[in-house]
Amino acid sequence: MATNLVIVESPAKARTVGRFLGSNYTAEASMGHVRDLPRGELGVEISDGHFEPTYTVLPDKQKLVSSLSKAAKEATTVYLATDPDREGEAISWHLLKAAKIDPSKVRRVVFHEITRDAIAEAFENPRELDENLIDAQQARRILDRLVGYKLSPLLWGKVRRGLSAGRVQSVALRLIVDREKEIGLFVPREYWTIDAALEKSGNAFKARLRSIQGEKGELEIPDASTSDAIVQDLDGAKYSVGAVKKREARSKPAPPFITSTLQQEGSRKLRFTARRTMQVAQQLYEGLAVGDEGSVGLITYMRTDSTNVASSALSEAAAYIRRTFGEEYAPKSPRLYKRKVKGAQEAHEAIRPTSIAREPSAIRSHLTSEQYRLYDLIWKRMLASQMTDALFDSTNAEINTEGTKSGTVYLFRATGSVLKFKGFRTLYMEDKDEDEEADRDSAPLPELATGDPLNNKGVLPEQHFTQPPPRFSEASLIKSLEENGIGRPSTYAPIIATILDRDYVRKEQNRFVPSKLGTAVTGLLTTHFADIMEVGFTAQVEEKLDDIANGEREWEPMLKEFYEPFSEALERAIKEAERVPRDQIDEETDEVCEQCERPMVIKSGRFGRFLSCSGFPECRNSKPLLSRVGVECPECRNDIVERRRKGKGGKVFYGCSGYPACNFATSQKPLPQPCPDCGEMLLASGRTNARCTACEFKGPVPEVEELVEVAV
């Protein structure tokens, strides 16, 4: 009979931890939080600057709590081994209270990776519950409840019933709405560039016009007439090499992953949502069965804002690099990365493999496709972060003109670089967002020396227009949230999921576009709650929560400082805010109501977006808004549309828009391309492959177009 009870969050983690601890320990799972503020009521009593929360055991956890309470009474020692962050600390505290566990039996153990050595060390060094971390999590939970519970009724009365607001999510939504306004107000500006196609000894290259000798600053070419005048002036001019600068350039590897950068690269490289990245990372952390090893945690804890790496892991990485790539790929001493995230906890580690020796290819057969791809990404990033710089030979040459018709000396510039040592690039390169300068090699230049004459093969003018700022992708939004101090690593994925689920934003070509509803909600909240919707104010709140976690601030005075002005603003908004007109919320369509011939509009309800007559409530006609996949039904030639099975979290399937007259349905997505062998319907098989419904064809297909919403 085991005498020690260990409580963790999930069954997977319980299995892995239990295997390492042996028969004297019983590992049980709490399945996440067991207590929370009650639903349907505020659950916080506010009086004279004091905030007294009322926690209740979650309805679906009643039996589990009773079972854990019984097991704790029979155990000699109870080890609370929940995750090593504020949320994990709070779960342990709630377990202690809900299951009425004798505090004298309790030991708190913390580990950042689920390996035999890490668990052994944690159990050899138990500690008490950290009241500061508990207070910080409790303060955040109460803050979010106060804002959500108080603001939601305001939105019901002023915008539409069923809406909700969140302290952090609303600011994230504002970033997206403000970006859309920037794009709408953007006025493109015309400008021109002029390149010279040059040649030396049969080697061609290009140089760009930069300036005029004797004039300060870059030469601006605003329109076609200015460009034409310069091109005409250059007609017949001779070109020669001026100053030439050569240097060795270096490119440094990116640091190992933290939560935000993992989510960003997961979006860029794997096309995972932030939520999916964290779900798969959780699986890798909690433990998977890997051949003879059994269940083992493959990565360190995935919610972290520190780039620190344990010295043992650095030594292992250096040895692997020397053995696999060669001595020249390993720096003389380990690379250490300084934190860039305000409030980063240096006691935590970066996200890394628990063993570099566990190569992705060696365990691929034990992982799902998603698990393998994310593990491969983490493994390569960690290893590359400890490799030497990539080296380039970079050349920068000034090109002079003489003999122009006006006598003006135009100065061109040619740049080139050649990769001479790959370094970390042998293994991994970080992707960039569209609005960032890409790290790409430029074409090499021929050997140039001052005074060399050059052959002119033509002058190439080109028209350009300045571009508006791009809409946010998941990667760039997470980066902006992090840079502005909005939220913390554990909140980025829920923030994005929430504003999508509420239909405040939609994704178009993998970019966030605010809906009219999201724009209207942001406008109302920004007008009447300027502080809460201010990016800087939200960041200050996060800093204060960090101070509470560090024991530098009391949680109730912090809540009072926030709540009093918020409460006053709420009272004013209830009295002064005007109701948002329906036409500022509903999305227009080209559909016409078949009952009254008025335009149909897109509305959002409890179960998602749908089409409704704009004449509501006089006309109550409505119908589903489904997504067409661009394929005809093979049985009746109506459109095939994306559907979702009933119930929360219902799976997507594809069926005929003529249902119920036609019952055609499939769980795999039909593709617009016909089978190359027989011309019949292809179904998606994975991300890049397809199979035919009529013959034995299986193979890769080009990317398909995005879904188009239609009324059915």
Secondary structure, DSSP 8 states (H G I E B T S, - for coil): ---EEEEES-HHHHHHHHHHH-TTEEEEE--S-SEE--TTS--EEEETTEEEE--EE-GGGHHHHHHHHHHHHH-SEEEE---SSHHHHHHHHHHHHHTT--GGGEEE---SS-SHHHHHHHHHS-B---HHHHHHHHHHHHHHHHHHHHHHHHHHHHT-TT----TTHHHHHHHHHHHHHHHHH----EEEEEEEEEEETTEEEEEEEEEETT--S-----SHHHHHHHHHHHTT-EEEEEEEEEEEEEE-----B-HHHHHHHHHHHH---HHHHHHHHHHHHH-EE-GGG-EE--B--S--------HHHHHHHHHHHHHHT-GGGS-SS-------STT--TTS--B-BS-TTS-HHHHGGGS-HHHHHHHHHHHHHHHHTTS--EEEEEEEEEEEEE--TT---EEEEEEEEEEEE-GGGGT------TTS-------------TT-EEEEEEEEEEEEE--------HHHHHHHHHHTT-S-GGGHHHHHHHHHHTTSEEEETTEEEE-HHHHHHHHHHHHH-TTTT-HHHHHHHHHHHHHHHTTSS-HHHHHHHHHHHHHHHHHHHHHH-----GGGTSEEEEEE-TTT--EEEEEEETTEEEEEETTTTT---EEEEEEEEEEE-TTT--EEEEEE-SSTT--EEEEETTTTT---EESS-EEEEE-TTT--EEEEETTTEEEESSSS-EEE-------EEEE-
